[in-house]
């Protein structure tokens, strides 16, 4: 089983959204899908809007769509997409 390092960008739907709540829910979803969160960062986008960047490790053969769909269903989330995917194990 090989692992992958994956970065996911989560965009909230407004600048005044509680990013901590989104981070907590996304972390729970990732853990339930057998992923391990390595880091969570906030990245300024524009006009006070910040994206959440989550770096995680997970089996490289994980199903991306169910994970991203679950994150997109978090309240106040506009979008979620994988921005980096790298194999880290052999």
N, CA, C and O atoms as CSV, one atom per row, in Angstrom:
chain,resi,resn,atom,element,x,y,z
A,1,UNK,N,N,0.845,-1.187,0.000
A,1,UNK,CA,C,0.000,0.000,0.000
A,1,UNK,C,C,0.883,1.241,0.000
A,1,UNK,O,O,1.737,1.396,0.873
A,2,UNK,N,N,0.688,2.102,-0.948
A,2,UNK,CA,C,1.424,3.355,-1.016
A,2,UNK,C,C,0.561,4.487,-0.488
A,2,UNK,O,O,-0.664,4.476,-0.605
A,3,UNK,N,N,1.231,5.446,0.086
A,3,UNK,CA,C,0.526,6.621,0.599
A,3,UNK,C,C,0.718,7.796,-0.341
A,3,UNK,O,O,1.670,7.845,-1.121
A,4,UNK,N,N,-0.202,8.736,-0.252
A,4,UNK,CA,C,-0.114,9.975,-1.017
A,4,UNK,C,C,-0.239,11.156,-0.068
A,4,UNK,O,O,-0.978,11.106,0.915
A,5,UNK,N,N,0.489,12.208,-0.375
A,5,UNK,CA,C,0.319,13.486,0.305
A,5,UNK,C,C,-0.609,14.306,-0.573
A,5,UNK,O,O,-0.329,14.530,-1.751
A,6,UNK,N,N,-1.705,14.748,0.003
A,6,UNK,CA,C,-2.733,15.447,-0.747
A,6,UNK,C,C,-2.986,16.805,-0.108
A,6,UNK,O,O,-3.075,16.918,1.115
A,7,UNK,N,N,-3.102,17.830,-0.939
A,7,UNK,CA,C,-3.499,19.154,-0.454
A,7,UNK,C,C,-4.873,19.468,-1.013
A,7,UNK,O,O,-5.121,19.337,-2.211
A,8,UNK,N,N,-5.758,19.882,-0.127
A,8,UNK,CA,C,-7.118,20.251,-0.517
A,8,UNK,C,C,-7.333,21.716,-0.176
A,8,UNK,O,O,-7.034,22.156,0.934
A,9,UNK,N,N,-7.858,22.471,-1.144
A,9,UNK,CA,C,-8.225,23.876,-0.894
A,9,UNK,C,C,-9.733,23.934,-0.697
A,9,UNK,O,O,-10.510,23.495,-1.545
A,10,UNK,N,N,-10.125,24.491,0.447
A,10,UNK,CA,C,-11.547,24.671,0.762
A,10,UNK,C,C,-11.831,26.166,0.758
A,10,UNK,O,O,-11.194,26.936,1.476
A,11,UNK,N,N,-12.800,26.562,-0.064
A,11,UNK,CA,C,-13.178,27.970,-0.144
A,11,UNK,C,C,-14.501,28.185,0.583
A,11,UNK,O,O,-15.498,27.543,0.255
A,12,UNK,N,N,-14.518,29.081,1.565
A,12,UNK,CA,C,-15.788,29.422,2.204
A,12,UNK,C,C,-16.611,30.315,1.288
A,12,UNK,O,O,-16.084,30.879,0.329
A,13,UNK,N,N,-17.903,30.446,1.579
A,13,UNK,CA,C,-18.754,31.245,0.699
A,13,UNK,C,C,-18.804,32.732,1.064
A,13,UNK,O,O,-19.458,33.513,0.373
A,14,UNK,N,N,-18.116,33.132,2.150
A,14,UNK,CA,C,-18.091,34.548,2.540
A,14,UNK,C,C,-16.873,34.803,3.432
A,14,UNK,O,O,-16.365,33.872,4.056
A,15,UNK,N,N,-16.398,36.051,3.500
A,15,UNK,CA,C,-15.229,36.365,4.328
A,15,UNK,C,C,-15.474,36.225,5.830
A,15,UNK,O,O,-14.530,36.008,6.589
A,16,UNK,N,N,-16.716,36.344,6.263
A,16,UNK,CA,C,-16.996,36.339,7.707
A,16,UNK,C,C,-17.363,34.960,8.256
A,16,UNK,O,O,-17.875,34.862,9.371
A,17,UNK,N,N,-17.116,33.913,7.506
A,17,UNK,CA,C,-17.428,32.543,7.929
A,17,UNK,C,C,-16.444,32.101,9.012
A,17,UNK,O,O,-15.271,32.475,8.983
A,18,UNK,N,N,-16.926,31.308,9.962
A,18,UNK,CA,C,-16.073,30.751,11.014
A,18,UNK,C,C,-15.221,29.632,10.413
A,18,UNK,O,O,-15.693,28.507,10.247
A,19,UNK,N,N,-13.966,29.945,10.089
A,19,UNK,CA,C,-13.088,28.972,9.450
A,19,UNK,C,C,-12.736,27.830,10.394
A,19,UNK,O,O,-12.515,26.705,9.946
A,20,UNK,N,N,-12.682,28.100,11.670
A,20,UNK,CA,C,-12.382,27.058,12.648
A,20,UNK,C,C,-13.410,25.942,12.630
A,20,UNK,O,O,-13.062,24.769,12.763
A,21,UNK,N,N,-14.668,26.301,12.468
A,21,UNK,CA,C,-15.731,25.301,12.394
A,21,UNK,C,C,-15.591,24.433,11.143
A,21,UNK,O,O,-15.758,23.215,11.205
A,22,UNK,N,N,-15.286,25.061,10.016
A,22,UNK,CA,C,-15.088,24.318,8.773
A,22,UNK,C,C,-13.884,23.385,8.909
A,22,UNK,O,O,-13.945,22.229,8.492
A,23,UNK,N,N,-12.794,23.883,9.488
A,23,UNK,CA,C,-11.593,23.071,9.675
A,23,UNK,C,C,-11.896,21.832,10.516
A,23,UNK,O,O,-11.475,20.726,10.176
A,24,UNK,N,N,-12.621,22.021,11.607
A,24,UNK,CA,C,-12.962,20.911,12.503
A,24,UNK,C,C,-13.787,19.853,11.780
A,24,UNK,O,O,-13.509,18.659,11.895
A,25,UNK,N,N,-14.798,20.287,11.037
A,25,UNK,CA,C,-15.658,19.345,10.320
A,25,UNK,C,C,-14.893,18.636,9.204
A,25,UNK,O,O,-15.069,17.435,9.002
A,26,UNK,N,N,-14.050,19.365,8.484
A,26,UNK,CA,C,-13.270,18.756,7.401
A,26,UNK,C,C,-12.286,17.728,7.969
A,26,UNK,O,O,-12.108,16.654,7.396
A,27,UNK,N,N,-11.659,18.055,9.076
A,27,UNK,CA,C,-10.718,17.128,9.712
A,27,UNK,C,C,-11.430,15.834,10.110
A,27,UNK,O,O,-10.882,14.745,9.942
A,28,UNK,N,N,-12.642,15.953,10.633
A,28,UNK,CA,C,-13.413,14.773,11.029
A,28,UNK,C,C,-13.752,13.909,9.809
A,28,UNK,O,O,-13.662,12.682,9.864
A,29,UNK,N,N,-14.139,14.559,8.713
A,29,UNK,CA,C,-14.459,13.831,7.479
A,29,UNK,C,C,-13.221,13.082,6.970
A,29,UNK,O,O,-13.309,11.914,6.593
A,30,UNK,N,N,-12.087,13.751,6.961
A,30,UNK,CA,C,-10.842,13.135,6.474
A,30,UNK,C,C,-10.464,11.941,7.347
A,30,UNK,O,O,-10.081,10.892,6.830
A,31,UNK,N,N,-10.569,12.094,8.649
A,31,UNK,CA,C,-10.252,11.010,9.577
A,31,UNK,C,C,-11.194,9.826,9.371
A,31,UNK,O,O,-10.762,8.675,9.421
A,32,UNK,N,N,-12.477,10.103,9.141
A,32,UNK,CA,C,-13.449,9.029,8.889
A,32,UNK,C,C,-13.163,8.290,7.585
A,32,UNK,O,O,-13.544,7.129,7.437
A,33,UNK,N,N,-12.496,8.951,6.640
A,33,UNK,CA,C,-12.128,8.321,5.364
A,33,UNK,C,C,-10.726,7.700,5.440
A,33,UNK,O,O,-10.128,7.377,4.413
A,34,UNK,N,N,-10.210,7.536,6.660
A,34,UNK,CA,C,-8.921,6.912,6.937
A,34,UNK,C,C,-7.722,7.734,6.484
A,34,UNK,O,O,-6.659,7.185,6.193
A,35,UNK,N,N,-7.895,9.052,6.426
A,35,UNK,CA,C,-6.788,9.942,6.134
A,35,UNK,C,C,-6.219,10.493,7.429
A,35,UNK,O,O,-6.867,10.441,8.475
A,36,UNK,N,N,-5.022,11.015,7.357
A,36,UNK,CA,C,-4.368,11.612,8.525
A,36,UNK,C,C,-3.974,13.043,8.178
A,36,UNK,O,O,-3.183,13.272,7.263
A,37,UNK,N,N,-4.525,13.993,8.906
A,37,UNK,CA,C,-4.249,15.407,8.642
A,37,UNK,C,C,-2.855,15.756,9.143
A,37,UNK,O,O,-2.527,15.519,10.306
A,38,UNK,N,N,-2.031,16.323,8.256
A,38,UNK,CA,C,-0.673,16.733,8.615
A,38,UNK,C,C,-0.628,18.212,9.011
A,38,UNK,O,O,0.063,18.586,9.958
A,39,UNK,N,N,-1.369,19.047,8.278
A,39,UNK,CA,C,-1.380,20.480,8.601
A,39,UNK,C,C,-2.627,21.141,8.047
A,39,UNK,O,O,-3.235,20.677,7.083
A,40,UNK,N,N,-2.988,22.247,8.694
A,40,UNK,CA,C,-4.103,23.079,8.234
A,40,UNK,C,C,-3.614,24.523,8.253
A,40,UNK,O,O,-3.116,25.009,9.269
A,41,UNK,N,N,-3.761,25.196,7.126
A,41,UNK,CA,C,-3.346,26.588,6.999
A,41,UNK,C,C,-4.480,27.425,6.435
A,41,UNK,O,O,-5.397,26.909,5.796
A,42,UNK,N,N,-4.403,28.720,6.683
A,42,UNK,CA,C,-5.342,29.651,6.065
A,42,UNK,C,C,-4.548,30.533,5.109
A,42,UNK,O,O,-3.512,31.091,5.470
A,43,UNK,N,N,-5.052,30.646,3.891
A,43,UNK,CA,C,-4.363,31.385,2.838
A,43,UNK,C,C,-5.233,32.546,2.372
A,43,UNK,O,O,-6.346,32.323,1.898
A,44,UNK,N,N,-4.745,33.795,2.498
A,44,UNK,CA,C,-5.524,34.927,2.019
A,44,UNK,C,C,-5.774,34.828,0.516
A,44,UNK,O,O,-4.872,34.486,-0.249
A,45,UNK,N,N,-7.014,35.131,0.097
A,45,UNK,CA,C,-7.370,35.074,-1.318
A,45,UNK,C,C,-7.572,36.495,-1.835
A,45,UNK,O,O,-6.795,36.969,-2.664
A,46,UNK,N,N,-8.611,37.177,-1.350
A,46,UNK,CA,C,-8.879,38.556,-1.760
A,46,UNK,C,C,-10.000,39.135,-0.916
A,46,UNK,O,O,-10.902,38.412,-0.492
A,47,UNK,N,N,-9.947,40.419,-0.674
A,47,UNK,CA,C,-11.015,41.158,-0.004
A,47,UNK,C,C,-11.435,40.524,1.331
A,47,UNK,O,O,-12.622,40.477,1.654
A,48,UNK,N,N,-10.458,40.043,2.095
A,48,UNK,CA,C,-10.742,39.447,3.394
A,48,UNK,C,C,-11.113,37.977,3.352
A,48,UNK,O,O,-11.261,37.346,4.398
A,49,UNK,N,N,-11.265,37.425,2.161
A,49,UNK,CA,C,-11.604,36.012,2.025
A,49,UNK,C,C,-10.346,35.166,2.185
A,49,UNK,O,O,-9.307,35.473,1.602
A,50,UNK,N,N,-10.445,34.100,2.978
A,50,UNK,CA,C,-9.326,33.188,3.187
A,50,UNK,C,C,-9.741,31.772,2.822
A,50,UNK,O,O,-10.850,31.338,3.132
A,51,UNK,N,N,-8.841,31.061,2.163
A,51,UNK,CA,C,-9.049,29.651,1.845
A,51,UNK,C,C,-8.396,28.818,2.939
A,51,UNK,O,O,-7.436,29.250,3.576
A,52,UNK,N,N,-8.923,27.633,3.146
A,52,UNK,CA,C,-8.334,26.674,4.071
A,52,UNK,C,C,-7.568,25.664,3.223
A,52,UNK,O,O,-8.116,25.080,2.288
A,53,UNK,N,N,-6.296,25.464,3.562
A,53,UNK,CA,C,-5.473,24.483,2.864
A,53,UNK,C,C,-5.169,23.358,3.853
A,53,UNK,O,O,-4.518,23.574,4.875
A,54,UNK,N,N,-5.647,22.156,3.534
A,54,UNK,CA,C,-5.412,21.009,4.401
A,54,UNK,C,C,-4.470,20.051,3.685
A,54,UNK,O,O,-4.725,19.647,2.550
A,55,UNK,N,N,-3.385,19.693,4.354
A,55,UNK,CA,C,-2.457,18.693,3.843
A,55,UNK,C,C,-2.692,17.417,4.625
A,55,UNK,O,O,-2.738,17.434,5.855
A,56,UNK,N,N,-2.843,16.306,3.911
A,56,UNK,CA,C,-3.126,15.040,4.568
A,56,UNK,C,C,-2.397,13.906,3.887
A,56,UNK,O,O,-1.953,14.031,2.746
A,57,UNK,N,N,-2.278,12.798,4.596
A,57,UNK,CA,C,-1.756,11.573,3.983
A,57,UNK,C,C,-2.887,10.558,3.968
A,57,UNK,O,O,-3.686,10.470,4.901
A,58,UNK,N,N,-2.932,9.799,2.889
A,58,UNK,CA,C,-4.011,8.834,2.693
A,58,UNK,C,C,-3.543,7.801,1.673
A,58,UNK,O,O,-2.609,8.055,0.912
A,59,UNK,N,N,-4.184,6.646,1.656
A,59,UNK,CA,C,-3.876,5.623,0.650
A,59,UNK,C,C,-3.999,6.254,-0.732
A,59,UNK,O,O,-4.985,6.932,-1.020
A,60,UNK,N,N,-2.996,6.032,-1.591
A,60,UNK,CA,C,-3.004,6.689,-2.896
A,60,UNK,C,C,-4.174,6.270,-3.783
A,60,UNK,O,O,-4.480,6.955,-4.759
A,61,UNK,N,N,-4.829,5.165,-3.462
A,61,UNK,CA,C,-5.960,4.695,-4.254
A,61,UNK,C,C,-7.317,5.111,-3.678
A,61,UNK,O,O,-8.347,4.547,-4.047
A,62,UNK,N,N,-7.318,6.094,-2.776
A,62,UNK,CA,C,-8.585,6.530,-2.186
A,62,UNK,C,C,-9.490,7.129,-3.255
A,62,UNK,O,O,-9.028,7.624,-4.283
A,63,UNK,N,N,-10.775,7.070,-2.988
A,63,UNK,CA,C,-11.742,7.651,-3.931
A,63,UNK,C,C,-11.888,9.142,-3.616
A,63,UNK,O,O,-12.347,9.526,-2.541
A,64,UNK,N,N,-11.490,9.956,-4.570
A,64,UNK,CA,C,-11.459,11.406,-4.366
A,64,UNK,C,C,-12.852,12.021,-4.295
A,64,UNK,O,O,-13.110,12.876,-3.448
A,65,UNK,N,N,-13.747,11.596,-5.174
A,65,UNK,CA,C,-15.064,12.235,-5.253
A,65,UNK,C,C,-15.859,12.151,-3.952
A,65,UNK,O,O,-16.397,13.171,-3.522
A,66,UNK,N,N,-15.962,10.985,-3.301
A,66,UNK,CA,C,-16.729,10.953,-2.044
A,66,UNK,C,C,-16.137,11.859,-0.967
A,66,UNK,O,O,-16.877,12.482,-0.206
A,67,UNK,N,N,-14.807,11.935,-0.899
A,67,UNK,CA,C,-14.171,12.798,0.097
A,67,UNK,C,C,-14.484,14.262,-0.189
A,67,UNK,O,O,-14.910,14.994,0.704
A,68,UNK,N,N,-14.272,14.688,-1.430
A,68,UNK,CA,C,-14.529,16.086,-1.778
A,68,UNK,C,C,-16.009,16.436,-1.660
A,68,UNK,O,O,-16.351,17.532,-1.215
A,69,UNK,N,N,-16.884,15.524,-2.052
A,69,UNK,CA,C,-18.324,15.780,-1.935
A,69,UNK,C,C,-18.736,15.975,-0.477
A,69,UNK,O,O,-19.556,16.842,-0.176
A,70,UNK,N,N,-18.180,15.182,0.419
A,70,UNK,CA,C,-18.500,15.314,1.846
A,70,UNK,C,C,-18.029,16.667,2.382
A,70,UNK,O,O,-18.734,17.306,3.164
A,71,UNK,N,N,-16.843,17.102,1.964
A,71,UNK,CA,C,-16.329,18.399,2.407
A,71,UNK,C,C,-17.176,19.530,1.825
A,71,UNK,O,O,-17.448,20.515,2.512
A,72,UNK,N,N,-17.592,19.399,0.578
A,72,UNK,CA,C,-18.420,20.441,-0.057
A,72,UNK,C,C,-19.779,20.593,0.623
A,72,UNK,O,O,-20.407,21.647,0.526
A,73,UNK,N,N,-20.230,19.555,1.301
A,73,UNK,CA,C,-21.529,19.604,1.977
A,73,UNK,C,C,-21.472,20.283,3.338
A,73,UNK,O,O,-22.508,20.493,3.969
A,74,UNK,N,N,-20.268,20.629,3.798
A,74,UNK,CA,C,-20.145,21.378,5.057
A,74,UNK,C,C,-20.794,22.741,4.847
A,74,UNK,O,O,-20.586,23.379,3.816
A,75,UNK,N,N,-21.567,23.177,5.807
A,75,UNK,CA,C,-22.229,24.478,5.702
A,75,UNK,C,C,-21.234,25.606,5.491
A,75,UNK,O,O,-20.163,25.615,6.097
A,76,UNK,N,N,-21.580,26.548,4.644
A,76,UNK,CA,C,-20.787,27.745,4.341
A,76,UNK,C,C,-19.557,27.464,3.472
A,76,UNK,O,O,-18.696,28.333,3.337
A,77,UNK,N,N,-19.458,26.263,2.879
A,77,UNK,CA,C,-18.355,25.947,1.970
A,77,UNK,C,C,-18.820,26.159,0.534
A,77,UNK,O,O,-19.845,25.621,0.116
A,78,UNK,N,N,-18.060,26.944,-0.210
A,78,UNK,CA,C,-18.370,27.224,-1.604
A,78,UNK,C,C,-17.798,26.147,-2.522
A,78,UNK,O,O,-18.464,25.707,-3.459
A,79,UNK,N,N,-16.548,25.719,-2.249
A,79,UNK,CA,C,-15.919,24.701,-3.091
A,79,UNK,C,C,-14.803,23.998,-2.329
A,79,UNK,O,O,-14.296,24.492,-1.322
A,80,UNK,N,N,-14.441,22.833,-2.842
A,80,UNK,CA,C,-13.300,22.070,-2.317
A,80,UNK,C,C,-12.661,21.362,-3.496
A,80,UNK,O,O,-13.346,20.723,-4.294
A,81,UNK,N,N,-11.338,21.479,-3.602
A,81,UNK,CA,C,-10.642,20.844,-4.714
A,81,UNK,C,C,-9.253,20.397,-4.286
A,81,UNK,O,O,-8.640,20.989,-3.397
A,82,UNK,N,N,-8.770,19.351,-4.929
A,82,UNK,CA,C,-7.409,18.885,-4.692
A,82,UNK,C,C,-6.479,19.759,-5.517
A,82,UNK,O,O,-6.649,19.902,-6.728
A,83,UNK,N,N,-5.486,20.346,-4.840
A,83,UNK,CA,C,-4.550,21.226,-5.535
A,83,UNK,C,C,-3.158,20.609,-5.666
A,83,UNK,O,O,-2.323,21.121,-6.411
A,84,UNK,N,N,-2.901,19.512,-4.946
A,84,UNK,CA,C,-1.620,18.821,-5.065
A,84,UNK,C,C,-1.800,17.372,-4.638
A,84,UNK,O,O,-2.512,17.085,-3.676
A,85,UNK,N,N,-1.157,16.466,-5.355
A,85,UNK,CA,C,-1.246,15.032,-5.069
A,85,UNK,C,C,0.112,14.429,-5.363
A,85,UNK,O,O,0.557,14.441,-6.511
A,86,UNK,N,N,0.790,13.892,-4.329
A,86,UNK,CA,C,2.121,13.323,-4.507
A,86,UNK,C,C,2.211,11.972,-3.795
A,86,UNK,O,O,1.737,11.810,-2.671
A,87,UNK,N,N,2.814,11.038,-4.458
A,87,UNK,CA,C,3.035,9.723,-3.866
A,87,UNK,C,C,4.187,9.850,-2.859
A,87,UNK,O,O,5.222,10.442,-3.166
A,88,UNK,N,N,3.997,9.285,-1.646
A,88,UNK,CA,C,5.039,9.403,-0.623
A,88,UNK,C,C,5.519,8.055,-0.101
A,88,UNK,O,O,6.438,8.010,0.717
A,89,UNK,N,N,4.920,6.956,-0.551
A,89,UNK,CA,C,5.356,5.649,-0.060
A,89,UNK,C,C,5.472,4.660,-1.200
A,89,UNK,O,O,5.012,4.911,-2.314
A,90,UNK,N,N,6.092,3.532,-0.903
A,90,UNK,CA,C,6.268,2.508,-1.931
A,90,UNK,C,C,5.627,1.208,-1.493
A,90,UNK,O,O,5.669,0.220,-2.228
